[in-house]
Amino acid sequence: MLLKESFLEVYSCKDEKEAEECLNSWISQTLKSSLTPFIELAHKFTEKMQYILNWFRRKISSAISEGFNNKIKRLKRMAYGIKILIISD
């Protein structure tokens, strides 16, 4: 539980350098733990660190487009099997 909560501190950092230090600290704490899922996550974060730090460089997120994509997928699933009746004059 503490590892999960301490990771959220990364996103309260003010700049990229502080975030990188905080993330590296979290990764080292996690690797010392005996929790296999967290250790695997720490390895993945090590590989993807540049993408996490991109948030602190530009403050740009793809959340809006991801939300639209999920809505489109949901509509497609809901419409599966519905036949459209075309009436022409």
Gaussian input, Z-matrix of N, CA and C with variables (Angstrom, degrees):
# hf/3-21g

backbone

0 1
 N
 C     1     B1
 C     2     B2     1     A1
 N     3     B3     2     A2     1     D1
 C     4     B4     3     A3     2     D2
 C     5     B5     4     A4     3     D3
 N     6     B6     5     A5     4     D4
 C     7     B7     6     A6     5     D5
 C     8     B8     7     A7     6     D6
 N     9     B9     8     A8     7     D7
 C    10    B10     9     A9     8     D8
 C    11    B11    10    A10     9     D9
 N    12    B12    11    A11    10    D10
 C    13    B13    12    A12    11    D11
 C    14    B14    13    A13    12    D12
 N    15    B15    14    A14    13    D13
 C    16    B16    15    A15    14    D14
 C    17    B17    16    A16    15    D15
 N    18    B18    17    A17    16    D16
 C    19    B19    18    A18    17    D17
 C    20    B20    19    A19    18    D18
 N    21    B21    20    A20    19    D19
 C    22    B22    21    A21    20    D20
 C    23    B23    22    A22    21    D21
 N    24    B24    23    A23    22    D22
 C    25    B25    24    A24    23    D23
 C    26    B26    25    A25    24    D24
 N    27    B27    26    A26    25    D25
 C    28    B28    27    A27    26    D26
 C    29    B29    28    A28    27    D27
 N    30    B30    29    A29    28    D28
 C    31    B31    30    A30    29    D29
 C    32    B32    31    A31    30    D30
 N    33    B33    32    A32    31    D31
 C    34    B34    33    A33    32    D32
 C    35    B35    34    A34    33    D33
 N    36    B36    35    A35    34    D34
 C    37    B37    36    A36    35    D35
 C    38    B38    37    A37    36    D36
 N    39    B39    38    A38    37    D37
 C    40    B40    39    A39    38    D38
 C    41    B41    40    A40    39    D39
 N    42    B42    41    A41    40    D40
 C    43    B43    42    A42    41    D41
 C    44    B44    43    A43    42    D42
 N    45    B45    44    A44    43    D43
 C    46    B46    45    A45    44    D44
 C    47    B47    46    A46    45    D45
 N    48    B48    47    A47    46    D46
 C    49    B49    48    A48    47    D47
 C    50    B50    49    A49    48    D48
 N    51    B51    50    A50    49    D49
 C    52    B52    51    A51    50    D50
 C    53    B53    52    A52    51    D51
 N    54    B54    53    A53    52    D52
 C    55    B55    54    A54    53    D53
 C    56    B56    55    A55    54    D54
 N    57    B57    56    A56    55    D55
 C    58    B58    57    A57    56    D56
 C    59    B59    58    A58    57    D57
 N    60    B60    59    A59    58    D58
 C    61    B61    60    A60    59    D59
 C    62    B62    61    A61    60    D60
 N    63    B63    62    A62    61    D61
 C    64    B64    63    A63    62    D62
 C    65    B65    64    A64    63    D63
 N    66    B66    65    A65    64    D64
 C    67    B67    66    A66    65    D65
 C    68    B68    67    A67    66    D66
 N    69    B69    68    A68    67    D67
 C    70    B70    69    A69    68    D68
 C    71    B71    70    A70    69    D69
 N    72    B72    71    A71    70    D70
 C    73    B73    72    A72    71    D71
 C    74    B74    73    A73    72    D72
 N    75    B75    74    A74    73    D73
 C    76    B76    75    A75    74    D74
 C    77    B77    76    A76    75    D75
 N    78    B78    77    A77    76    D76
 C    79    B79    78    A78    77    D77
 C    80    B80    79    A79    78    D78
 N    81    B81    80    A80    79    D79
 C    82    B82    81    A81    80    D80
 C    83    B83    82    A82    81    D81
 N    84    B84    83    A83    82    D82
 C    85    B85    84    A84    83    D83
 C    86    B86    85    A85    84    D84
 N    87    B87    86    A86    85    D85
 C    88    B88    87    A87    86    D86
 C    89    B89    88    A88    87    D87
 N    90    B90    89    A89    88    D88
 C    91    B91    90    A90    89    D89
 C    92    B92    91    A91    90    D90
 N    93    B93    92    A92    91    D91
 C    94    B94    93    A93    92    D92
 C    95    B95    94    A94    93    D93
 N    96    B96    95    A95    94    D94
 C    97    B97    96    A96    95    D95
 C    98    B98    97    A97    96    D96
 N    99    B99    98    A98    97    D97
 C   100   B100    99    A99    98    D98
 C   101   B101   100   A100    99    D99
 N   102   B102   101   A101   100   D100
 C   103   B103   102   A102   101   D101
 C   104   B104   103   A103   102   D102
 N   105   B105   104   A104   103   D103
 C   106   B106   105   A105   104   D104
 C   107   B107   106   A106   105   D105
 N   108   B108   107   A107   106   D106
 C   109   B109   108   A108   107   D107
 C   110   B110   109   A109   108   D108
 N   111   B111   110   A110   109   D109
 C   112   B112   111   A111   110   D110
 C   113   B113   112   A112   111   D111
 N   114   B114   113   A113   112   D112
 C   115   B115   114   A114   113   D113
 C   116   B116   115   A115   114   D114
 N   117   B117   116   A116   115   D115
 C   118   B118   117   A117   116   D116
 C   119   B119   118   A118   117   D117
 N   120   B120   119   A119   118   D118
 C   121   B121   120   A120   119   D119
 C   122   B122   121   A121   120   D120
 N   123   B123   122   A122   121   D121
 C   124   B124   123   A123   122   D122
 C   125   B125   124   A124   123   D123
 N   126   B126   125   A125   124   D124
 C   127   B127   126   A126   125   D125
 C   128   B128   127   A127   126   D126
 N   129   B129   128   A128   127   D127
 C   130   B130   129   A129   128   D128
 C   131   B131   130   A130   129   D129
 N   132   B132   131   A131   130   D130
 C   133   B133   132   A132   131   D131
 C   134   B134   133   A133   132   D132
 N   135   B135   134   A134   133   D133
 C   136   B136   135   A135   134   D134
 C   137   B137   136   A136   135   D135
 N   138   B138   137   A137   136   D136
 C   139   B139   138   A138   137   D137
 C   140   B140   139   A139   138   D138
 N   141   B141   140   A140   139   D139
 C   142   B142   141   A141   140   D140
 C   143   B143   142   A142   141   D141
 N   144   B144   143   A143   142   D142
 C   145   B145   144   A144   143   D143
 C   146   B146   145   A145   144   D144
 N   147   B147   146   A146   145   D145
 C   148   B148   147   A147   146   D146
 C   149   B149   148   A148   147   D147
 N   150   B150   149   A149   148   D148
 C   151   B151   150   A150   149   D149
 C   152   B152   151   A151   150   D150
 N   153   B153   152   A152   151   D151
 C   154   B154   153   A153   152   D152
 C   155   B155   154   A154   153   D153
 N   156   B156   155   A155   154   D154
 C   157   B157   156   A156   155   D155
 C   158   B158   157   A157   156   D156
 N   159   B159   158   A158   157   D157
 C   160   B160   159   A159   158   D158
 C   161   B161   160   A160   159   D159
 N   162   B162   161   A161   160   D160
 C   163   B163   162   A162   161   D161
 C   164   B164   163   A163   162   D162
 N   165   B165   164   A164   163   D163
 C   166   B166   165   A165   164   D164
 C   167   B167   166   A166   165   D165
 N   168   B168   167   A167   166   D166
 C   169   B169   168   A168   167   D167
 C   170   B170   169   A169   168   D168
 N   171   B171   170   A170   169   D169
 C   172   B172   171   A171   170   D170
 C   173   B173   172   A172   171   D171
 N   174   B174   173   A173   172   D172
 C   175   B175   174   A174   173   D173
 C   176   B176   175   A175   174   D174
 N   177   B177   176   A176   175   D175
 C   178   B178   177   A177   176   D176
 C   179   B179   178   A178   177   D177
 N   180   B180   179   A179   178   D178
 C   181   B181   180   A180   179   D179
 C   182   B182   181   A181   180   D180
 N   183   B183   182   A182   181   D181
 C   184   B184   183   A183   182   D182
 C   185   B185   184   A184   183   D183
 N   186   B186   185   A185   184   D184
 C   187   B187   186   A186   185   D185
 C   188   B188   187   A187   186   D186
 N   189   B189   188   A188   187   D187
 C   190   B190   189   A189   188   D188
 C   191   B191   190   A190   189   D189
 N   192   B192   191   A191   190   D190
 C   193   B193   192   A192   191   D191
 C   194   B194   193   A193   192   D192
 N   195   B195   194   A194   193   D193
 C   196   B196   195   A195   194   D194
 C   197   B197   196   A196   195   D195
 N   198   B198   197   A197   196   D196
 C   199   B199   198   A198   197   D197
 C   200   B200   199   A199   198   D198
 N   201   B201   200   A200   199   D199
 C   202   B202   201   A201   200   D200
 C   203   B203   202   A202   201   D201
 N   204   B204   203   A203   202   D202
 C   205   B205   204   A204   203   D203
 C   206   B206   205   A205   204   D204
 N   207   B207   206   A206   205   D205
 C   208   B208   207   A207   206   D206
 C   209   B209   208   A208   207   D207
 N   210   B210   209   A209   208   D208
 C   211   B211   210   A210   209   D209
 C   212   B212   211   A211   210   D210
 N   213   B213   212   A212   211   D211
 C   214   B214   213   A213   212   D212
 C   215   B215   214   A214   213   D213
 N   216   B216   215   A215   214   D214
 C   217   B217   216   A216   215   D215
 C   218   B218   217   A217   216   D216
 N   219   B219   218   A218   217   D217
 C   220   B220   219   A219   218   D218
 C   221   B221   220   A220   219   D219
 N   222   B222   221   A221   220   D220
 C   223   B223   222   A222   221   D221
 C   224   B224   223   A223   222   D222
 N   225   B225   224   A224   223   D223
 C   226   B226   225   A225   224   D224
 C   227   B227   226   A226   225   D225
 N   228   B228   227   A227   226   D226
 C   229   B229   228   A228   227   D227
 C   230   B230   229   A229   228   D228
 N   231   B231   230   A230   229   D229
 C   232   B232   231   A231   230   D230
 C   233   B233   232   A232   231   D231
 N   234   B234   233   A233   232   D232
 C   235   B235   234   A234   233   D233
 C   236   B236   235   A235   234   D234
 N   237   B237   236   A236   235   D235
 C   238   B238   237   A237   236   D236
 C   239   B239   238   A238   237   D237
 N   240   B240   239   A239   238   D238
 C   241   B241   240   A240   239   D239
 C   242   B242   241   A241   240   D240
 N   243   B243   242   A242   241   D241
 C   244   B244   243   A243   242   D242
 C   245   B245   244   A244   243   D243
 N   246   B246   245   A245   244   D244
 C   247   B247   246   A246   245   D245
 C   248   B248   247   A247   246   D246
 N   249   B249   248   A248   247   D247
 C   250   B250   249   A249   248   D248
 C   251   B251   250   A250   249   D249
 N   252   B252   251   A251   250   D250
 C   253   B253   252   A252   251   D251
 C   254   B254   253   A253   252   D252
 N   255   B255   254   A254   253   D253
 C   256   B256   255   A255   254   D254
 C   257   B257   256   A256   255   D255
 N   258   B258   257   A257   256   D256
 C   259   B259   258   A258   257   D257
 C   260   B260   259   A259   258   D258
 N   261   B261   260   A260   259   D259
 C   262   B262   261   A261   260   D260
 C   263   B263   262   A262   261   D261
 N   264   B264   263   A263   262   D262
 C   265   B265   264   A264   263   D263
 C   266   B266   265   A265   264   D264

   B1=1.4464
   B2=1.5377
   B3=1.3049
   B4=1.4655
   B5=1.5271
   B6=1.3337
   B7=1.4615
   B8=1.5203
   B9=1.3079
   B10=1.4634
   B11=1.5278
   B12=1.3060
   B13=1.4658
   B14=1.5245
   B15=1.3252
   B16=1.4590
   B17=1.5257
   B18=1.3413
   B19=1.4643
   B20=1.5204
   B21=1.3163
   B22=1.4653
   B23=1.5251
   B24=1.3270
   B25=1.4602
   B26=1.5234
   B27=1.3298
   B28=1.4667
   B29=1.5197
   B30=1.3308
   B31=1.4549
   B32=1.5310
   B33=1.3182
   B34=1.4665
   B35=1.5333
   B36=1.3205
   B37=1.4655
   B38=1.5272
   B39=1.3267
   B40=1.4561
   B41=1.5228
   B42=1.3220
   B43=1.4572
   B44=1.5297
   B45=1.3211
   B46=1.4668
   B47=1.5213
   B48=1.3199
   B49=1.4646
   B50=1.5268
   B51=1.3163
   B52=1.4701
   B53=1.5390
   B54=1.3193
   B55=1.4605
   B56=1.5272
   B57=1.3159
   B58=1.4656
   B59=1.5281
   B60=1.3293
   B61=1.4671
   B62=1.5273
   B63=1.3195
   B64=1.4646
   B65=1.5317
   B66=1.3203
   B67=1.4621
   B68=1.5276
   B69=1.3243
   B70=1.4687
   B71=1.5248
   B72=1.3133
   B73=1.4633
   B74=1.5238
   B75=1.3313
   B76=1.4688
   B77=1.5273
   B78=1.3251
   B79=1.4616
   B80=1.5221
   B81=1.3209
   B82=1.4726
   B83=1.5285
   B84=1.3451
   B85=1.4733
   B86=1.5217
   B87=1.3066
   B88=1.4568
   B89=1.5197
   B90=1.3252
   B91=1.4564
   B92=1.5274
   B93=1.3221
   B94=1.4629
   B95=1.5203
   B96=1.3281
   B97=1.4641
   B98=1.5257
   B99=1.3039
   B100=1.4692
   B101=1.5236
   B102=1.3157
   B103=1.4612
   B104=1.5302
   B105=1.3056
   B106=1.4624
   B107=1.5290
   B108=1.3378
   B109=1.4738
   B110=1.5333
   B111=1.3267
   B112=1.4652
   B113=1.5272
   B114=1.3240
   B115=1.4666
   B116=1.5278
   B117=1.3371
   B118=1.4660
   B119=1.5281
   B120=1.3184
   B121=1.4611
   B122=1.5335
   B123=1.3084
   B124=1.4686
   B125=1.5294
   B126=1.3219
   B127=1.4692
   B128=1.5264
   B129=1.3304
   B130=1.4608
   B131=1.5286
   B132=1.3392
   B133=1.4637
   B134=1.5210
   B135=1.3159
   B136=1.4589
   B137=1.5263
   B138=1.3399
   B139=1.4670
   B140=1.5300
   B141=1.3179
   B142=1.4623
   B143=1.5282
   B144=1.3262
   B145=1.4617
   B146=1.5280
   B147=1.3199
   B148=1.4648
   B149=1.5256
   B150=1.3304
   B151=1.4605
   B152=1.5322
   B153=1.3153
   B154=1.4643
   B155=1.5298
   B156=1.3214
   B157=1.4638
   B158=1.5263
   B159=1.3375
   B160=1.4664
   B161=1.5179
   B162=1.3074
   B163=1.4727
   B164=1.5283
   B165=1.3088
   B166=1.4631
   B167=1.5262
   B168=1.3319
   B169=1.4657
   B170=1.5233
   B171=1.3231
   B172=1.4597
   B173=1.5231
   B174=1.3221
   B175=1.4727
   B176=1.5315
   B177=1.3294
   B178=1.4644
   B179=1.5274
   B180=1.3235
   B181=1.4528
   B182=1.5293
   B183=1.3045
   B184=1.4646
   B185=1.5271
   B186=1.3175
   B187=1.4621
   B188=1.5275
   B189=1.3199
   B190=1.4638
   B191=1.5240
   B192=1.3401
   B193=1.4653
   B194=1.5236
   B195=1.3260
   B196=1.4670
   B197=1.5264
   B198=1.3109
   B199=1.4642
   B200=1.5184
   B201=1.3471
   B202=1.4579
   B203=1.5256
   B204=1.3207
   B205=1.4659
   B206=1.5176
   B207=1.3306
   B208=1.4648
   B209=1.5253
   B210=1.3270
   B211=1.4725
   B212=1.5268
   B213=1.3223
   B214=1.4635
   B215=1.5247
   B216=1.3263
   B217=1.4677
   B218=1.5214
   B219=1.3266
   B220=1.4661
   B221=1.5238
   B222=1.3302
   B223=1.4606
   B224=1.5261
   B225=1.3262
   B226=1.4617
   B227=1.5226
   B228=1.3387
   B229=1.4742
   B230=1.5220
   B231=1.3284
   B232=1.4652
   B233=1.5322
   B234=1.3295
   B235=1.4550
   B236=1.5264
   B237=1.3135
   B238=1.4514
   B239=1.5277
   B240=1.3306
   B241=1.4596
   B242=1.5094
   B243=1.3159
   B244=1.4676
   B245=1.5244
   B246=1.3285
   B247=1.4542
   B248=1.5209
   B249=1.2979
   B250=1.4602
   B251=1.5164
   B252=1.2953
   B253=1.4476
   B254=1.5192
   B255=1.3214
   B256=1.4553
   B257=1.5206
   B258=1.3237
   B259=1.4630
   B260=1.5229
   B261=1.3171
   B262=1.4681
   B263=1.5259
   B264=1.2947
   B265=1.4703
   B266=1.4803
   A1=110.41
   A2=116.33
   A3=119.97
   A4=111.76
   A5=116.21
   A6=118.89
   A7=111.05
   A8=116.08
   A9=120.62
   A10=110.52
   A11=115.93
   A12=120.12
   A13=112.34
   A14=116.82
   A15=118.86
   A16=111.55
   A17=117.65
   A18=119.14
   A19=111.36
   A20=117.41
   A21=120.62
   A22=112.34
   A23=117.73
   A24=121.41
   A25=111.58
   A26=116.94
   A27=120.43
   A28=110.05
   A29=116.89
   A30=120.20
   A31=113.16
   A32=117.47
   A33=119.18
   A34=111.64
   A35=116.61
   A36=121.14
   A37=109.85
   A38=115.55
   A39=120.85
   A40=113.94
   A41=117.41
   A42=119.28
   A43=110.70
   A44=114.92
   A45=121.51
   A46=112.25
   A47=117.21
   A48=120.74
   A49=110.72
   A50=116.79
   A51=121.10
   A52=110.53
   A53=116.58
   A54=120.79
   A55=111.02
   A56=116.40
   A57=120.03
   A58=110.68
   A59=117.16
   A60=120.47
   A61=110.99
   A62=116.21
   A63=121.23
   A64=110.60
   A65=116.35
   A66=120.69
   A67=111.14
   A68=116.91
   A69=119.85
   A70=110.87
   A71=117.30
   A72=121.33
   A73=110.47
   A74=116.56
   A75=120.63
   A76=110.73
   A77=116.56
   A78=120.59
   A79=110.70
   A80=117.78
   A81=119.77
   A82=111.47
   A83=117.79
   A84=120.49
   A85=110.76
   A86=115.99
   A87=121.19
   A88=111.19
   A89=117.42
   A90=120.40
   A91=111.93
   A92=117.56
   A93=121.41
   A94=112.43
   A95=116.91
   A96=119.88
   A97=109.53
   A98=115.74
   A99=120.20
   A100=111.29
   A101=116.98
   A102=122.02
   A103=109.59
   A104=115.57
   A105=121.36
   A106=113.58
   A107=119.89
   A108=117.83
   A109=113.06
   A110=116.78
   A111=120.03
   A112=111.27
   A113=116.46
   A114=120.06
   A115=109.77
   A116=116.49
   A117=120.35
   A118=110.15
   A119=116.68
   A120=121.40
   A121=110.67
   A122=116.81
   A123=120.70
   A124=110.58
   A125=117.42
   A126=120.51
   A127=110.65
   A128=117.02
   A129=120.36
   A130=110.83
   A131=116.68
   A132=120.10
   A133=110.95
   A134=116.86
   A135=120.27
   A136=109.53
   A137=115.99
   A138=120.09
   A139=111.51
   A140=118.09
   A141=122.86
   A142=113.26
   A143=117.10
   A144=120.29
   A145=112.37
   A146=117.01
   A147=119.08
   A148=111.52
   A149=117.13
   A150=119.99
   A151=111.12
   A152=117.15
   A153=120.50
   A154=109.55
   A155=116.40
   A156=120.79
   A157=112.55
   A158=117.49
   A159=119.95
   A160=111.58
   A161=117.25
   A162=120.55
   A163=110.09
   A164=117.06
   A165=121.18
   A166=111.65
   A167=117.32
   A168=120.17
   A169=111.76
   A170=117.46
   A171=120.89
   A172=115.02
   A173=118.78
   A174=123.49
   A175=111.49
   A176=115.78
   A177=121.52
   A178=107.91
   A179=115.22
   A180=121.37
   A181=109.78
   A182=116.06
   A183=120.43
   A184=110.66
   A185=117.13
   A186=121.70
   A187=112.49
   A188=118.44
   A189=120.96
   A190=110.49
   A191=116.63
   A192=118.49
   A193=111.49
   A194=117.93
   A195=120.67
   A196=110.51
   A197=117.13
   A198=120.87
   A199=111.39
   A200=117.01
   A201=120.09
   A202=111.13
   A203=116.45
   A204=120.18
   A205=111.16
   A206=117.64
   A207=120.54
   A208=111.42
   A209=117.29
   A210=120.48
   A211=110.69
   A212=116.93
   A213=121.11
   A214=110.38
   A215=117.26
   A216=120.79
   A217=111.15
   A218=116.37
   A219=120.09
   A220=110.88
   A221=117.18
   A222=120.55
   A223=111.50
   A224=116.50
   A225=119.85
   A226=110.91
   A227=117.29
   A228=120.58
   A229=110.75
   A230=116.40
   A231=120.41
   A232=110.87
   A233=117.18
   A234=121.40
   A235=112.97
   A236=117.98
   A237=120.64
   A238=110.47
   A239=116.75
   A240=121.53
   A241=114.50
   A242=118.36
   A243=120.64
   A244=108.59
   A245=115.48
   A246=119.80
   A247=108.39
   A248=115.66
   A249=120.97
   A250=108.21
   A251=115.46
   A252=122.51
   A253=108.93
   A254=116.58
   A255=120.29
   A256=107.97
   A257=114.65
   A258=121.17
   A259=108.11
   A260=115.85
   A261=119.20
   A262=109.20
   A263=115.46
   A264=120.63
   A265=112.01
   D1=-39.60
   D2=-179.62
   D3=-66.34
   D4=-37.21
   D5=178.33
   D6=-64.20
   D7=-39.69
   D8=179.42
   D9=-63.69
   D10=-47.10
   D11=-179.12
   D12=-68.63
   D13=-36.31
   D14=-179.41
   D15=-70.47
   D16=-25.56
   D17=176.55
   D18=-65.78
   D19=-34.61
   D20=-179.14
   D21=-63.09
   D22=-19.97
   D23=177.23
   D24=-64.14
   D25=-24.97
   D26=179.50
   D27=-58.35
   D28=-40.56
   D29=-175.78
   D30=-80.42
   D31=-3.76
   D32=173.94
   D33=-96.86
   D34=2.92
   D35=178.72
   D36=-71.15
   D37=152.89
   D38=-174.79
   D39=-88.20
   D40=-32.77
   D41=-178.44
   D42=-139.36
   D43=175.97
   D44=-174.72
   D45=-64.45
   D46=-41.90
   D47=-177.53
   D48=-64.25
   D49=-45.23
   D50=178.71
   D51=-63.48
   D52=-39.54
   D53=179.31
   D54=-66.21
   D55=-40.23
   D56=179.11
   D57=-64.38
   D58=-42.58
   D59=177.60
   D60=-62.95
   D61=-43.18
   D62=-179.85
   D63=-64.83
   D64=-42.14
   D65=179.67
   D66=-66.96
   D67=-41.99
   D68=177.23
   D69=-63.16
   D70=-38.35
   D71=177.49
   D72=-63.97
   D73=-43.61
   D74=179.18
   D75=-63.47
   D76=-41.76
   D77=179.75
   D78=-63.09
   D79=-43.42
   D80=179.90
   D81=-66.07
   D82=-38.99
   D83=175.54
   D84=-62.19
   D85=-42.13
   D86=-177.34
   D87=-66.81
   D88=-41.60
   D89=-179.62
   D90=-65.94
   D91=-25.04
   D92=177.37
   D93=-80.49
   D94=-16.69
   D95=179.91
   D96=-76.50
   D97=169.50
   D98=179.22
   D99=-105.25
   D100=20.17
   D101=-177.44
   D102=-95.14
   D103=104.57
   D104=-174.82
   D105=-57.04
   D106=-45.59
   D107=179.85
   D108=-60.99
   D109=-37.56
   D110=178.80
   D111=-70.53
   D112=-35.61
   D113=178.20
   D114=-64.38
   D115=-42.28
   D116=177.15
   D117=-63.07
   D118=-40.81
   D119=178.53
   D120=-63.64
   D121=-40.26
   D122=179.17
   D123=-62.77
   D124=-39.28
   D125=176.96
   D126=-64.78
   D127=-40.26
   D128=178.61
   D129=-66.44
   D130=-39.47
   D131=178.18
   D132=-66.16
   D133=-33.98
   D134=177.61
   D135=-63.52
   D136=-42.05
   D137=179.47
   D138=-68.63
   D139=-35.02
   D140=-173.52
   D141=-104.71
   D142=18.88
   D143=-174.95
   D144=-58.87
   D145=-38.20
   D146=-178.61
   D147=-61.74
   D148=-33.86
   D149=-179.85
   D150=-73.40
   D151=-35.32
   D152=176.72
   D153=-67.04
   D154=-42.20
   D155=-178.40
   D156=-72.50
   D157=-18.25
   D158=176.50
   D159=-58.13
   D160=-32.01
   D161=178.77
   D162=-59.04
   D163=-39.37
   D164=-177.62
   D165=-78.00
   D166=-19.89
   D167=177.90
   D168=-79.01
   D169=-45.13
   D170=-171.45
   D171=-121.00
   D172=-16.76
   D173=-177.48
   D174=58.00
   D175=38.00
   D176=178.77
   D177=-113.84
   D178=135.16
   D179=-179.83
   D180=-126.30
   D181=153.45
   D182=177.03
   D183=-99.47
   D184=19.13
   D185=-174.61
   D186=-61.69
   D187=-39.36
   D188=-178.07
   D189=-65.37
   D190=-48.44
   D191=-179.67
   D192=-66.49
   D193=-34.97
   D194=176.20
   D195=-64.25
   D196=-38.65
   D197=178.00
   D198=-63.89
   D199=-43.54
   D200=177.63
   D201=-63.18
   D202=-42.65
   D203=179.15
   D204=-60.70
   D205=-40.63
   D206=178.88
   D207=-66.25
   D208=-37.77
   D209=177.12
   D210=-64.31
   D211=-42.08
   D212=178.73
   D213=-62.85
   D214=-44.56
   D215=178.06
   D216=-60.62
   D217=-42.01
   D218=-179.86
   D219=-64.36
   D220=-42.48
   D221=177.91
   D222=-63.02
   D223=-39.53
   D224=178.62
   D225=-64.03
   D226=-40.58
   D227=178.32
   D228=-66.32
   D229=-39.99
   D230=-179.89
   D231=-66.41
   D232=-33.62
   D233=-175.98
   D234=-87.38
   D235=-3.84
   D236=-178.08
   D237=-59.73
   D238=126.34
   D239=177.44
   D240=90.65
   D241=-7.10
   D242=179.45
   D243=-83.64
   D244=128.79
   D245=177.68
   D246=-97.90
   D247=135.27
   D248=-179.39
   D249=-95.34
   D250=129.82
   D251=178.99
   D252=-95.26
   D253=119.94
   D254=-179.77
   D255=-102.95
   D256=121.48
   D257=-179.94
   D258=-109.88
   D259=122.91
   D260=178.84
   D261=-116.93
   D262=149.95
   D263=-179.72
   D264=-83.12

